Amino acid sequence: MELKKNIKAGKNSIKLNLILIVYFSLFSIAFSQSNLEGTYTNIKILDKISSKNTLLKLKNGDLVLFKDLSIKSLKCKNSEFDDNPEITAYVQVTDLNNSNNNEVFVFNGWMFSSSPSITPFDHPVYDIWLVSCY
């Protein structure tokens, strides 16, 4: 009889351990995903003519007007590795001086904080780079 009780206790212990492992792994995944994506994107804009830097705080999804540019950040994300942090953001920029500004984006794509030359922002007056995501 004691042998059967020990077997049942062992089976219940294994089930309980399995449930705890699944619960904590799902909790940690959900917690880490929420910390990776941000609500705000910070970008720096350099005016090449006056050599002035401006830090611009963008709320994801909102359109912000900066002088002759219309800038919209749709999504930003921090990397999950602390040793080499990487910030990425999906940004759309239109030039308001351009006659067909509703049809063509000056920039429409992902920006990377560590490698701004992968998808460069090419404008004769302004230069934009990604600073942070929170």
C-alpha positions as CSV (number, residue, x, y, z in Angstrom):
1,M,0.0,0.0,0.0
2,E,2.7,2.4,0.8
3,L,4.3,1.9,-2.5
4,K,1.2,2.9,-4.3
5,K,0.9,6.1,-2.2
6,N,4.4,7.0,-3.1
7,I,3.8,6.5,-6.8
8,K,0.7,8.6,-6.7
9,A,2.5,11.3,-4.8
10,G,5.3,11.2,-7.4
11,K,2.9,11.5,-10.3
12,N,1.1,14.5,-8.6
13,S,4.5,16.1,-7.9
14,I,5.5,15.8,-11.6
15,K,2.2,17.3,-12.8
16,L,2.5,20.2,-10.3
17,N,6.1,20.9,-11.4
18,L,5.1,20.8,-15.1
19,I,2.2,23.2,-14.5
20,L,4.5,25.6,-12.6
21,I,7.1,25.5,-15.4
22,V,4.5,26.2,-18.1
23,Y,3.0,29.0,-16.0
24,F,6.2,30.8,-15.3
25,S,7.6,30.4,-18.8
26,L,4.4,31.9,-20.3
27,F,4.5,34.7,-17.7
28,S,8.1,35.5,-18.5
29,I,7.5,35.6,-22.2
30,A,4.5,37.9,-21.8
31,F,6.5,40.2,-19.5
32,S,9.5,40.4,-21.8
33,Q,7.4,41.1,-24.9
34,S,5.7,44.0,-23.1
35,N,9.1,45.6,-22.2
36,L,10.5,45.3,-25.7
37,E,7.9,47.3,-27.6
38,G,7.6,51.0,-26.8
39,T,4.9,53.6,-27.1
40,Y,7.2,56.5,-27.9
41,T,10.1,56.9,-30.4
42,N,12.8,59.5,-30.0
43,I,14.6,60.7,-33.1
44,K,17.1,63.4,-33.7
45,I,16.8,65.7,-36.7
46,L,19.8,67.6,-38.0
47,D,19.2,70.7,-40.1
48,K,22.2,70.6,-42.4
49,I,21.9,74.3,-43.3
50,S,21.9,75.7,-39.8
51,S,23.7,72.7,-38.1
52,K,21.1,72.6,-35.4
53,N,20.0,69.3,-33.7
54,T,16.5,68.8,-32.5
55,L,15.3,65.9,-30.4
56,L,11.7,65.0,-31.4
57,K,9.5,62.7,-29.3
58,L,7.0,60.8,-31.4
59,K,4.0,58.9,-30.1
60,N,3.6,55.8,-32.2
61,G,0.7,56.2,-34.6
62,D,0.6,60.0,-34.4
63,L,1.6,62.4,-37.2
64,V,4.1,65.1,-36.2
65,L,4.9,68.2,-38.3
66,F,8.5,69.4,-38.1
67,K,9.2,72.5,-40.3
68,D,8.9,71.0,-43.9
69,L,8.6,67.4,-42.8
70,S,5.6,65.3,-41.8
71,I,6.9,62.4,-39.6
72,K,5.0,59.4,-38.3
73,S,6.4,56.5,-36.2
74,L,4.3,53.4,-36.5
75,K,6.2,51.0,-34.3
76,C,9.4,50.8,-32.2
77,K,11.1,47.9,-30.5
78,N,14.1,47.4,-28.2
79,S,16.3,44.4,-28.5
80,E,16.1,41.6,-25.9
81,F,19.9,41.5,-25.5
82,D,21.6,43.8,-23.0
83,D,25.2,43.3,-24.2
84,N,24.6,44.9,-27.7
85,P,21.4,47.0,-27.5
86,E,19.6,47.5,-30.8
87,I,16.6,49.8,-31.3
88,T,14.4,49.6,-34.4
89,A,11.5,51.7,-35.5
90,Y,9.2,51.9,-38.5
91,V,9.1,55.5,-39.6
92,Q,7.3,57.3,-42.5
93,V,8.5,60.8,-43.6
94,T,6.9,63.0,-46.2
95,D,8.3,66.3,-47.5
96,L,5.6,69.0,-47.4
97,N,7.4,71.2,-50.0
98,N,7.1,68.5,-52.6
99,S,4.1,69.0,-54.9
100,N,3.1,65.3,-54.8
101,N,3.7,64.9,-51.0
102,N,0.5,62.8,-50.6
103,E,1.7,60.2,-53.0
104,V,5.4,59.7,-52.2
105,F,7.2,59.2,-48.9
106,V,10.7,60.6,-48.6
107,F,11.4,57.7,-46.2
108,N,9.2,54.7,-45.5
109,G,10.9,51.8,-43.7
110,W,12.7,50.5,-40.7
111,M,15.4,52.6,-39.0
112,F,18.1,50.9,-36.9
113,S,20.0,52.8,-34.1
114,S,23.3,50.9,-34.5
115,S,23.4,51.0,-38.3
116,P,21.7,54.1,-39.8
117,S,23.3,53.4,-43.2
118,I,21.3,50.2,-43.8
119,T,18.2,52.1,-44.8
120,P,19.4,55.7,-45.1
121,F,17.2,58.7,-44.9
122,D,18.2,60.8,-47.9
123,H,17.1,64.5,-47.9
124,P,18.9,67.6,-49.0
125,V,18.2,69.7,-45.9
126,Y,17.5,67.2,-43.0
127,D,19.1,64.2,-41.6
128,I,17.2,61.9,-39.2
129,W,18.5,59.1,-36.9
130,L,16.9,56.9,-34.2
131,V,17.8,57.6,-30.6
132,S,15.5,55.6,-28.3
133,C,12.3,53.7,-27.9
134,Y,10.3,53.5,-24.6
